[in-house]
Amino acid sequence: MSETDQKIEIRYFSGYIRNWKKLCEELGIDTSLSRKEREAEILRNAYAKWKMEMMDHLYGMFAFSIWDGCIQNEFCVRDQVGQKQMFYSVIDGEFVCSGDINEIVSDSRFEKKLNKRMLQQYLFYGYPIGEETFYEGVYKLMPGHYVQWDGKETKVVRYWKPVFEPDKTKTADEWASEIENIVEVILDEERQDKEVPYKESFLSGGVDSSYLLAASDAKAANTVGYEESGFDESALARQTAEVLGKGFNVKMISPAEYFERIPTVVDKMGQPLGDASAVAFSIGCTAVKEHADVVYSGEGIDEFFGGYNAHKNPLKEGWTYLTCSHIMSEEVVKSIMLDFDENVKAVDPVSELWNEVQGQDELSQKLTIDISLWLEGDIYLNTDRTSTACGIELHTPFSDRRLFDVARKIPGEYKFMNDQNKYVFRKAASSKLPDEVAFRKKVGFAVPIRKWLANAEYNQPIADKLTGSTSQKFFDQDVIKDMWTRYLAGEEFLWSRIYAIYAFLIWYDLKF
């Protein structure tokens, strides 16, 4: 090791470098090292050789910090699509970063102050969107960015962005073949890691997780189920696992278990999240932990290939696409908040990106917005923090940048075709799956909380929290009570607003 190399220090790393074997060969690293040792060597040697262009060579999920003693600078990095979380702050002149925001705000020198701008945005979107967080002075490093600290100030640099450039010279079948080929490359790299020889996979009733299970080395599938048949995908998942000859485990979730888990999930998440599926995912992770430490999950496909109805439905002329998920209008948020700020607009986190994608086709515009903001702000916040809290390492192979590099070139007419969303991906999946699975309509990961909230056996703690002392600090109680009354009277669509408010109130009481 040269004197320069000795001055390169890996101060933080979270994640998994999927193409480790190729990098070890290219960088002269002993492949017999333990995984922890080899990943540190890969990052150190890659930085020494390529500096910050090293991210062009890394495939996987990662958040890390490198100290360059030669120039007395620290570089804090997050992967291209944000599979791993990363937050940073400057506290008493010291730069701190971590994938767990709880670690930063627990520093005795840090003075907690609620960021009310984020509360206002959260109520609109249902998740903490953009680079601000619920804490004043703590920032989220966005996907495809790194922040450089020179001892005096921070400089945020964007090193990658999702760009769609449709190529109409190939047929749908040819694109499906390209998807098959790159999926095989990615999953072959997963199979090469003998240090984690046993893996399982999460499985819903949909094509994404089914294809992943079929193409991977996962030995068994895992899902959650409910007594409410309209929300239960476990029967479909079981059928798929049996067809593929894989083991199958199902964790049935009761309302009592679900509501009991909410405070734990909110605490470990670090920030409020209005996505009710996070609680079910947490319970599922706990069940999986009994027999597996490394688990596959199929996130990324909907955002890469166009999996949501919002991607297909045309925007009204002059409208800005505000990600595929928003649960309240600005008018509703204004009616709820006691301290509504007219200068904080729902469009603020999206406007810069929206301006960048003008001139592209509408589907490409929408997918760019969802990959950049929704995928990392909701989906990966959920999966990363929840699985980590449960002691599981979650691998998301379909979020690999190389698969995006195929998806970004596929014309929109092959993504929505024959009345199917993400058609060309389904076509690729049909090489491993029966057509009835590959082309099954999207089911989603619904949770019966919209029904459970109305049950007097379970909802008294929610009602108490909605009208309690913390709620009175932030929200108009007449509006909150009216919302609750209307929900109980049958306006079921209000459940998502109620849950998001409830999650915030729990979080605030836990943290402040």
N, C-alpha and C positions, 0 to 999 in steps of 0.2 A: 504494500500500500504506500502510495506517494505521500509526501508531506501535505500536499493539497487535499488528497482524499481524507487524510486524518482530521482535517478541519471541517469535514462535512458530517453533520450530526443529524440523525433522524430523531426528532423530538416527540413525534406523535404519529401513529399509524393505526388506521382502522380499515378493514376491508379484506379483499382477496384479489391477488394479481393472477388472472386466469392464464395468460400466456407466459407463465414463469419459466417454463422449460426452454422455450426459444430465447428468452431474454438471458437466461443463465449461460446458454451457449454463446450468445453474441457478446456478452459482457465478461466472459471468463470466470463464471461463478460455479463453485462446486455444487452439483445438484444433490449431493448426499447430505447437505446441510438440513437442519430442521426447517420447517416452514417459516417460523419466526425469524430465524437467522438469515435465510435466503431472501425473504422479502426486504429485510433491512439492507442487505447487500445489493439487491436489485435497485432499490431507490437511491442508495448512495452512489453506486457506479453509474447508474443512468443519469443522475444529475451531473456527475463529474464529466461525463461524455457529451451530453446533449443540453445541459443546463435546463431552462424551463421548457424547451422543446421536448423534454422527456415524455410529456403526456401523450405525444403523438405515437409513442411506442408502447404505452401501457394499455392493456385491455382487461377489464374487470370492474370491480367496484372499489373505490378508495377515497379516503380523506387522510391527508398526512401533512406534516410540517417538517421542513428541512432548514437547518441552520447552516449557513455558509460562513465559516469563520474567516475566510479570506477577505470578504467584503463586509463582514459584520452585519449580514442581513438574514432575516428569516422569511421563508416562503411557505405559506399555508395554502393547500391545494384541495379542491374538490373535483370528483370525477365528472365526466362530460354531461351526464344526465341527472346526477345528484342522487345516486342510489344510497350513498352514505351521507349523513348529516355533518355539517361543520359550521361552528359559530366562533366569533372572535370579539374581543374587546380590548381596550387599553385601560388598565387599572393602575393608578399611581405611576404612570409612565412606563408600565410593563405590559408588553403584548402577551395576551393569553388566548389560546384557541382550544377547542374541544368539539368532538361530535356530540357531546351531551351538554346542552345548555345549562342543566342543573349544576354541573361542575363549575362553570364560570360564575354563576350568580351566588354560589355558596361561598365564594372567596370572602373572607371577613372584611376585606377592604372595599368590596363592592356595595354601593348603596342602591338598594332596589327601588325603582320608580316605575310605575306602570306607564306604558306607552299607549295613551288613549287613541292615538291615530291608528294603531294596529287593532285595537278593540273595534273601532268603527269599520275598518276593512274586513275584519274577521266576521262581523255580523252579516255583512253583505255576502261574502264568499263561502263562509263556513269552514275556512282553514286559514292559517297564517301565511298570507301571500307576500311574495317579494322579499327584499333584503332586510327590512326592518323586522324586529321581533317584539314580543310583548314587554320587553324590558328596555327602557331608555338606555342607550349606550352599549347595547349588545346587538351585533349584526349577524345575519345569516350570510355565509358565503354562498353565492348562487352557483348552480351547476356550470361547468365549463369556465370557471374563474379561479384565479389565485389572488391572494393578497400578499403584498410585500411590505415588510416592516424593516425600516432602516435605523430604528432606535429613536426616531423622532416623530415619524408620521407613517400612516398606512397608505398604500397605493393599490387599488383593486384593478386587476387586469383580466380581461375576457380573452381566453385562449381558444375557445371553441364555441360554435353556435350551430344549432340545427338549421340546415338550409336544404330546401326541397327543390330539385331540378329534374322534373319529369323527363324521361327518355322514352319516346314513342316508337323507337326502332325495333322493339322486341314485343313478342306476343305475351299473353297472360301465362301460357304454359312455360315459356322461357323464363319469365320472372319467377314463377313458382319453383322451377328447377334451381335458380340461383339461391332462393330462400333455403331450399333443402340442403344445398351444398354448404352454405355458411353456417346453418344450424348444426350440421355434422361436424364442421371444424371446431365450433365453439364447444360442443358437448364432448368431442374427443379430447379437448384440452382438460375438461373437467374430469374425464375418466383417467387421465394420466397421473393425477395426484394420488399416489398410493398412501399418503399420510392420512387421508380421509377416505378409506375404502368403502365405508357404508354410508349411503345417503338415502333419504326418503324424499317425498315430494308432496306438496299440497295439491289438491285436486277438487275442482268444482264441477259443474255440469257442462262447462264451456270448452271451446276448442283449444284455447291457449294452454291451459294447464294439462289438458289431455294430450296434446302434441308433445309437450315437454316431458310428460311421464313416459310416453311411448318411445321417444328418441333418446332418453337419458339412461344413466345407469342406476336410477332410483329403484330400490327393491320393493318399496311399498308406497301406497298413496294414503293421504290423510285428508279428512274433511270434517266439517261440523254440520250438525243437523238440528232440526227443531220439530216439535210436535205439530206446529202449524204447517200443513202440507204446501200451502202456496209459497212458502219461503224456503222449503227444504229441498236442497239439491243432492242430498246424500244418496238417494236411490239411483239417480243418473250417474253419479260418480262411481258408485259400486259396480254398475254395469260396465262402465269403461274399464275399471281396474280388472275386472274378471276377464273381459275380452283380451286385455293385454297381458294377462297372466301375472299380474302384480298383486302383492299383498294389499290389504285394505283395512283402514282403521277409521272409525267415525266417533266423534265426540258429540253427544247430544247435549244441547245447552238449554237450561231452564231459565225462566225469567228471574228467579231468585238469584241464581248464580251470575247471571248477566249484570243485574243492578249492583250486586255486591262487588263486582270487579271494576266498575267504572272509576272510582277514586284512585285505585292502583294504576290503571292505565293512564289517567290524566296526569298523575304524579310522574310516572316514568317517561311520558311523552315530552315533558318539559314545557310545552305550550298547549293551550286549549286546541282541540280538534273536534269539529262538529261532525266528523265521519263516524257514524255509529258502528260501522263494521270493524273498527279498530278494537273494540271490546271483544267481539266474537273471535277476531284473529288472535288476540292475547290468550283467550281461553284455549283456542286450538293449539297455539304454540306450547302452552303448558302441558297439554296432553301429549304432543309429539315428543317433548323433551324426555318423556319416560323411556323412549326407545331409540332416539336419534339425536345427534348433535348438529348435523348439517342437513339442511332441507332446501329443496328447490321450490321456486315459486315463479309464476308466469307473467309477472308485471312487465309492462312496456309495449305490448303488442297493440292494444287499443289506441295508444297515442302515436305509435309509428305508422300504423296501417289504416286508421280510421274506424274505431270500433263503437263509437257512440252515436246516438241519433242526432245529437247536436252537430256532429260532423257532416251529416247528410242534409239536414234541414237548412235551407238557404237563409242567410241573414237579410233583414230588411234593409233597404237602401239607406246608406249613411250611418248604419249602426256599427259599433265596435264589438268584436267578439270578446266577451269577458270570461273566458275559459268555459269548460263544459259544465261547471258547477257553480251556481250562486243561489243562495237560499232566501235572500230578502232584497227587495228593492231599496233604493236610497230613501224613498218616502217612508217605508216601513221602519228602516233603521232610525230615521230622524224622529219618528213618532215614539220609538222605544227609548232612545238615549236621552238622559237629562242634560248632557253636556255635548250635544252634537256640534261638530265643527264643519261649517259650510265650506271651508277651504280644503277639506279632505274628500276627494271624489273617488267613487268606485272605479273609475277608469284609470286612475293614477298609476297603479302597478303595471297596467297593460299598455298604456299609450305609446311609450317609446318603442316597444317591440312591434306594436301594431303599425306604427309608421314605417318601420324597417321592412315589413313584409308586403307593403302596398305594391301592386303590380304583379304579384303572384296569383295563382288561382286560389279560389276561396278555401278549398280543402287544405292546401298547403299552408295558408295563413292560419287556419284554425289549429292544425297539428303543431305548428311552430309555437303558438301561444300555449297549448296544453303541455307540450314537452317541457317548455321553459318554466312554467309557473304551476300548473295543476299537478302534473306528475310528481314533481319534487316536493311541492308544498303540502300535498295531501297524501298521496299514495306512498311515496318513499318515507315521509315522516312517520306514517303508520307502521309500515313493514320493518323499517330499520330499527326504530326505537323499541317497538313492541317485541320483536324477535330477540334483540339484544338483551332486553330486560328479563326475558325468559331463559336466557342462556343458550339460545339457538343461533347458529350462524346460517343466515338465509342467503342463498345464492339465487340471483335473478339472471340466468343466461340470456334470456330474450331481450334484456336491456343492454346487451353488448353493443358497442358503437359500430361494430362491423355489420350487424344486422340492420341497424339504422342506415348505414351507408348503402344498403340494397334498397330499403324501404323508401328512401328519399328520392330515388330515381324512378319509382314505379308510378305511372300515370294514374290520376284519380279514378278514371273509368274502370281500372282493374281492381281498385280497392272497394268500390261500390258497384257491384255487377250482379245481374241475375237476382235482384232483390236481396242480396246478401251484403252485409258489411264485411270489411277486410277480406274480400273474396279471394284475392290471390294468395293470401296467407292460408286460408282454408284449403285452397287447392294444393298447396305444398303439404299441409298437414294430412291430406287424404292419402299421401304416400305411406303413412304410418297408421292411419286410423280408418275405420269404416266410415262411409259417407254420412251415415246418420249421425255420427259424432262430429265429424269434420265440418258439416254444414248445418249443425243444430243452431237454432236461433239463440242469440245471446240471452242468457238468463240473468247474469249479474250476481252480486254477492249481497243479496237483500237480507235484512235482519228484521225479525217481527216486532222490534221495539215500537214501531208505529201503532201496533195493536196493544202491546204490553203497557204502554204509557197510560192507556185508558183504564187499566185494571186497578181498582181501589185497593187490591191486596198488595200492590207494589208501588203505587205512585205517590203515597203520602210524603215520603222524603223529597221527592221532586217538587211537589206543591209547596212544601215548607221552604225549600231552597229558593224557589222562584219569587217568594214574597218575603224572604228573610232580610236581615239587616244589611247583608252585603248587596243584595239586589237593590235595596232602597238607595244605596250610594250611587248607582249607575243608571237605573231604569225607572221609567214612569210606571208606577204600580197599577194605575188604572188600565193602562194598555196591556201590561203583563197579565193581569187578572182576566181581562177580556179575552186575550189570546188563549189562555188556559181553559176558560169556560167554553169558548167556541170549539176548541179541540175536543173536549169531553162531550160536546153536543153533536159531534159527528164530522167536523171539518178536519179530517185526518191529515190533510196536506200540511197542517201547521206543526206536525210532529218534529220536522227537521229544525225549525226555528226554536222550538222549545228545547230540543236536545242540545243545540249549539249554545244557547244561553245557559243551560244547566251545566254543561261542561266548563264554560268560562267561570261560573260561580264556584264550582268545586275547585278549579285550579287556583283562583284568587284566594280562597280560604286556606288552601294548602301552602301557598307561597308567600302570602302577605299576612 
